[in-house]
Amino acid sequence: MRQLDAEVLGFVNAVGMLRVVATLMLVPQLPELMEYLEPAVDHWQRMPFAGGMNN
């Protein structure tokens, strides 16, 4: 099995969090979404800025 590239993993995680943030825009129209997004938002708030990406 190949070794994980920490930079690529950080980028992929940042993109995933961006998807969550973008989905938050739909919460006013679909309030039940917040129930599913809340754990990801809580995690995102505890993460370093931009998922810890340096550049």
PLY file of the C-alpha trace (Angstrom):
ply
format ascii 1.0
element vertex 55
property float x
property float y
property float z
element edge 54
property int vertex1
property int vertex2
end_header
0.00 0.00 0.00
1.31 3.48 -0.89
2.21 6.02 1.77
-0.21 8.90 2.24
1.02 12.32 1.19
0.18 14.60 4.13
-0.15 17.67 1.88
-2.59 15.95 -0.47
-4.59 14.61 2.46
-4.75 18.11 3.97
-5.94 19.52 0.65
-8.62 16.85 0.27
-9.83 17.47 3.82
-9.96 21.23 3.17
-12.03 20.65 0.03
-14.39 18.44 2.03
-14.84 21.16 4.62
-15.44 23.68 1.82
-18.26 21.45 0.59
-19.79 21.51 4.07
-19.54 25.29 4.27
-21.10 25.65 0.81
-23.93 23.34 1.82
-24.66 25.61 4.79
-26.10 28.04 2.25
-28.99 25.61 1.77
-29.94 25.43 5.47
-32.49 28.31 5.22
-34.34 26.32 2.54
-33.76 22.87 4.12
-33.41 23.36 7.88
-33.04 19.62 8.52
-29.62 19.79 6.81
-28.17 21.51 9.88
-28.65 18.34 11.91
-26.36 16.49 9.51
-23.87 19.33 9.03
-23.45 20.26 12.69
-20.77 17.62 13.50
-18.73 18.67 10.45
-19.08 22.37 11.34
-17.96 21.66 14.91
-14.93 19.79 13.56
-14.18 22.55 11.05
-14.19 25.19 13.80
-11.54 23.24 15.73
-9.27 22.76 12.69
-6.31 25.03 11.88
-7.01 27.71 9.28
-7.33 26.24 5.76
-6.91 22.75 7.16
-3.33 23.58 8.13
-2.20 24.23 4.56
0.91 26.42 4.54
0.81 27.78 1.00
0 1
1 2
2 3
3 4
4 5
5 6
6 7
7 8
8 9
9 10
10 11
11 12
12 13
13 14
14 15
15 16
16 17
17 18
18 19
19 20
20 21
21 22
22 23
23 24
24 25
25 26
26 27
27 28
28 29
29 30
30 31
31 32
32 33
33 34
34 35
35 36
36 37
37 38
38 39
39 40
40 41
41 42
42 43
43 44
44 45
45 46
46 47
47 48
48 49
49 50
50 51
51 52
52 53
53 54
